Amino acid sequence: MEIEQYLQRINWSGPVRVNMETLLRLQEHHMLNIPFENLDVIRKVPIPLDVETYFRKIVVNHRGGFCYELNGLFNWLLLNLGFNSRLASATVKRPDGGWTLSGSHACLIIEMEKPYLVDVGFGDSVRVPLPLSGEEREDVSGTYRLSKLADIGFDLQKYRKQDGWETLYRLDTSVRTLNDFEEVCQFNQTSPRSPFTKQPLVSLATPDGRLTLSENTFTATRQDEKHKTVIEDKEVTTVLKQYFGIDLDRNH
């Protein structure tokens, strides 16, 4: 596992300093170059809680992954660069208003002059470090904040023009290790009730939007405009390579 190889994977050049500007740029580079994807889940390729496995998959074989892989590996990078980074967990709010399995999402808390939420494994979400102090942050994907709860934890919220603040997930800031996610990682890659076992999903941030392949629908989002195209089965391999840099046959 080599830091330089990882930095090349996210198209990083220049020095790395332990400050907010570097953290912001590292998160941006990561999200613009490494897709969120569940293709191994769909293909029933086991996903262990092992950072070296993630490095081979994501850095060496130019793949993406889901939250345990993306945030687990990014946490390794940040720690080795000198950042005060650790894993935390969250419970995702479903579109129907219910909640997913408690604590089943892995994300990061980075301690700078104050603590920040950093998440490179949640698809279309906040792209910048988000302070736990409740200040709003805006990026190309929207306006976000962390709203403190009465007891413990925070709600990650996104502002919608029609509906106001909408909760995306509930953050528990307690310290977590990768091994703490063993049960939920197994659930998310095997259970028919998991949101990841139903259909293939690949999504990558772009400078002004996002590219997403959901089963056979390819969606290009630019600011608030979405353009959808139905992809034939025989075209999927080409789309994965052309837009997401994924070659499922690649294995170095």
C-alpha positions as CSV (number, residue, x, y, z in Angstrom):
1,M,0.0,0.0,0.0
2,E,1.7,3.2,-1.2
3,I,0.5,6.7,-0.5
4,E,1.9,8.0,-3.8
5,Q,0.0,5.4,-5.8
6,Y,-3.2,6.4,-4.0
7,L,-2.6,10.1,-4.7
8,Q,-2.1,9.3,-8.4
9,R,-5.4,7.4,-8.4
10,I,-7.2,10.5,-7.4
11,N,-5.2,12.7,-9.8
12,W,-3.4,14.6,-7.0
13,S,-0.2,16.5,-7.8
14,G,1.8,18.8,-5.6
15,P,2.5,18.9,-1.9
16,V,0.2,17.6,0.9
17,R,-0.1,19.7,4.0
18,V,-2.2,19.0,7.0
19,N,-4.6,21.9,6.7
20,M,-8.3,22.6,5.7
21,E,-7.4,23.5,2.1
22,T,-5.7,20.2,1.5
23,L,-8.5,18.2,3.2
24,L,-11.1,20.0,1.0
25,R,-9.1,19.3,-2.1
26,L,-8.4,15.7,-1.2
27,Q,-12.1,15.0,-0.7
28,E,-13.0,16.7,-4.0
29,H,-10.3,14.8,-5.9
30,H,-11.5,11.5,-4.3
31,M,-15.1,12.1,-5.2
32,L,-14.3,13.2,-8.8
33,N,-12.1,10.2,-9.5
34,I,-13.4,7.2,-7.5
35,P,-17.0,6.1,-8.1
36,F,-19.5,4.8,-5.6
37,E,-20.5,1.4,-6.8
38,N,-22.0,-1.9,-5.7
39,L,-20.9,-4.1,-8.6
40,D,-19.2,-6.7,-6.4
41,V,-22.3,-7.0,-4.3
42,I,-24.4,-7.7,-7.3
43,R,-21.8,-10.2,-8.6
44,K,-21.6,-11.8,-5.1
45,V,-17.9,-11.1,-4.7
46,P,-17.3,-11.0,-0.9
47,I,-16.3,-7.6,0.5
48,P,-14.2,-8.0,3.7
49,L,-13.4,-5.4,6.2
50,D,-9.8,-5.1,5.1
51,V,-8.1,-1.9,3.9
52,E,-5.4,-3.8,1.9
53,T,-8.2,-5.5,-0.1
54,Y,-9.7,-2.1,-0.7
55,F,-6.4,-0.7,-1.9
56,R,-6.0,-3.5,-4.4
57,K,-9.5,-3.1,-5.7
58,I,-9.8,0.7,-5.8
59,V,-6.3,1.9,-6.4
60,V,-4.6,-0.9,-8.2
61,N,-7.6,-2.2,-10.2
62,H,-9.2,1.2,-10.7
63,R,-12.6,0.3,-9.2
64,G,-14.9,2.1,-6.8
65,G,-16.8,0.7,-3.8
66,F,-19.5,1.4,-1.2
67,C,-19.1,3.2,2.1
68,Y,-16.9,0.7,4.1
69,E,-14.5,0.5,1.2
70,L,-14.4,4.2,0.2
71,N,-14.4,5.8,3.6
72,G,-12.3,2.9,5.1
73,L,-9.6,3.5,2.6
74,F,-9.8,7.3,2.7
75,N,-9.4,7.1,6.4
76,W,-6.2,5.1,5.9
77,L,-4.9,7.7,3.5
78,L,-5.7,10.7,5.8
79,L,-4.1,9.0,8.8
80,N,-0.9,8.3,6.9
81,L,-0.8,11.9,5.6
82,G,-0.9,13.1,9.2
83,F,-4.6,14.1,9.6
84,N,-6.5,13.3,12.8
85,S,-9.1,11.1,11.2
86,R,-11.4,8.4,12.5
87,L,-14.4,6.3,11.4
88,A,-17.9,7.1,12.7
89,S,-21.3,5.6,11.8
90,A,-24.7,6.9,10.6
91,T,-28.2,5.6,10.0
92,V,-29.5,6.5,6.6
93,K,-33.1,7.9,6.1
94,R,-34.9,6.0,3.4
95,P,-37.0,7.8,0.7
96,D,-40.2,6.5,2.4
97,G,-39.3,8.2,5.6
98,G,-38.1,5.1,7.5
99,W,-34.6,4.3,8.5
100,T,-32.1,1.7,7.3
101,L,-30.3,-0.6,9.7
102,S,-29.0,1.4,12.7
103,G,-25.4,2.5,12.3
104,S,-24.9,0.7,9.0
105,H,-23.3,3.6,7.1
106,A,-19.5,4.3,7.6
107,C,-18.3,7.9,7.4
108,L,-15.4,10.0,8.9
109,I,-14.8,12.6,11.5
110,I,-11.7,14.8,11.0
111,E,-10.5,16.9,13.9
112,M,-9.1,20.2,12.6
113,E,-9.5,23.4,14.6
114,K,-12.9,21.9,15.2
115,P,-14.5,18.5,14.1
116,Y,-15.8,18.0,10.6
117,L,-17.8,15.3,8.9
118,V,-16.1,14.0,5.7
119,D,-17.9,11.4,3.6
120,V,-16.6,10.1,0.2
121,G,-18.9,7.0,0.3
122,F,-22.5,8.3,0.2
123,G,-23.0,9.0,-3.5
124,D,-24.8,12.3,-4.3
125,S,-24.1,14.2,-1.1
126,V,-22.0,16.9,0.4
127,R,-18.6,17.2,-1.2
128,V,-16.8,19.4,1.3
129,P,-15.9,19.0,5.0
130,L,-19.0,19.8,7.0
131,P,-18.5,21.3,10.5
132,L,-20.3,19.8,13.4
133,S,-21.0,23.3,14.7
134,G,-24.1,23.6,12.4
135,E,-22.7,26.1,9.9
136,E,-24.0,25.7,6.3
137,R,-21.8,24.7,3.5
138,E,-22.6,24.9,-0.2
139,D,-21.1,23.0,-3.2
140,V,-22.2,22.1,-6.7
141,S,-24.6,19.4,-5.3
142,G,-26.5,21.7,-2.9
143,T,-26.5,23.3,0.6
144,Y,-25.9,21.2,3.7
145,R,-25.7,21.4,7.4
146,L,-25.4,19.2,10.5
147,S,-28.3,19.8,12.9
148,K,-27.5,18.8,16.5
149,L,-30.0,16.5,18.2
150,A,-31.3,17.0,21.7
151,D,-29.6,13.8,23.0
152,I,-26.5,12.7,21.0
153,G,-25.6,12.9,17.4
154,F,-26.5,15.1,14.4
155,D,-28.7,15.0,11.4
156,L,-27.0,15.6,8.0
157,Q,-29.5,17.8,6.2
158,K,-29.8,19.1,2.6
159,Y,-31.8,22.2,1.7
160,R,-34.6,21.6,-0.8
161,K,-36.3,24.6,-2.4
162,Q,-39.7,23.1,-2.1
163,D,-39.5,21.3,1.3
164,G,-36.8,23.1,3.3
165,W,-34.3,21.0,5.2
166,E,-34.4,17.3,4.6
167,T,-32.5,14.8,6.7
168,L,-30.2,12.4,4.7
169,Y,-28.8,10.5,7.7
170,R,-28.4,10.5,11.5
171,L,-24.7,10.7,12.5
172,D,-23.4,9.0,15.6
173,T,-20.0,10.6,16.4
174,S,-18.8,7.7,18.6
175,V,-15.4,6.2,17.7
176,R,-15.7,3.2,15.3
177,T,-13.2,0.8,13.8
178,L,-13.8,-1.1,10.5
179,N,-14.4,-4.3,12.5
180,D,-17.4,-2.6,14.2
181,F,-19.2,-2.7,10.9
182,E,-18.8,-6.5,10.4
183,E,-22.5,-7.4,10.9
184,V,-23.9,-4.5,8.9
185,C,-21.4,-4.9,6.1
186,Q,-22.4,-8.5,5.8
187,F,-26.1,-7.5,5.8
188,N,-25.6,-4.8,3.1
189,Q,-23.9,-7.2,0.7
190,T,-26.1,-10.3,1.2
191,S,-29.5,-9.5,2.6
192,P,-32.5,-9.1,0.2
193,R,-33.6,-6.2,2.4
194,S,-30.3,-4.4,1.7
195,P,-30.6,-1.4,-0.7
196,F,-27.4,-2.6,-2.4
197,T,-28.4,-6.2,-3.4
198,K,-31.3,-5.1,-5.7
199,Q,-29.7,-3.7,-8.8
200,P,-26.3,-2.4,-10.1
201,L,-25.5,1.2,-9.2
202,V,-22.4,3.2,-10.2
203,S,-22.2,6.9,-9.5
204,L,-19.4,9.5,-10.0
205,A,-19.3,13.2,-9.2
206,T,-18.3,15.6,-12.0
207,P,-17.2,19.2,-11.7
208,D,-20.7,20.4,-12.4
209,G,-22.9,17.4,-11.6
210,R,-22.9,13.7,-11.6
211,L,-22.9,10.6,-13.8
212,T,-25.0,7.6,-12.6
213,L,-25.6,4.1,-14.1
214,S,-28.6,2.5,-12.3
215,E,-29.3,-0.9,-13.8
216,N,-29.7,0.0,-17.5
217,T,-30.4,3.8,-17.1
218,F,-27.5,6.2,-17.6
219,T,-28.2,9.6,-16.0
220,A,-26.0,12.7,-16.7
221,T,-26.9,15.4,-14.2
222,R,-25.6,18.9,-14.8
223,Q,-26.5,21.4,-12.1
224,D,-30.3,20.7,-11.8
225,E,-30.8,19.3,-15.3
226,K,-31.0,15.5,-15.7
227,H,-30.6,13.6,-19.0
228,K,-31.5,10.0,-19.0
229,T,-30.5,7.3,-21.5
230,V,-31.5,3.7,-21.6
231,I,-28.4,1.5,-22.1
232,E,-28.6,-1.9,-23.8
233,D,-27.0,-4.8,-21.9
234,K,-24.3,-5.1,-24.5
235,E,-23.4,-1.4,-24.0
236,V,-22.9,-1.6,-20.2
237,T,-19.3,-2.7,-20.4
238,T,-18.4,0.2,-22.6
239,V,-20.3,2.8,-20.5
240,L,-18.5,1.5,-17.3
241,K,-15.1,1.9,-19.0
242,Q,-15.8,5.2,-20.8
243,Y,-17.5,7.2,-18.0
244,F,-16.4,5.5,-14.8
245,G,-13.0,4.0,-15.7
246,I,-14.2,0.5,-14.6
247,D,-13.0,-2.6,-16.3
248,L,-14.4,-5.6,-14.4
249,D,-11.9,-7.9,-16.1
250,R,-9.0,-5.9,-14.9
251,N,-7.1,-7.7,-12.2
252,H,-3.4,-6.8,-11.6
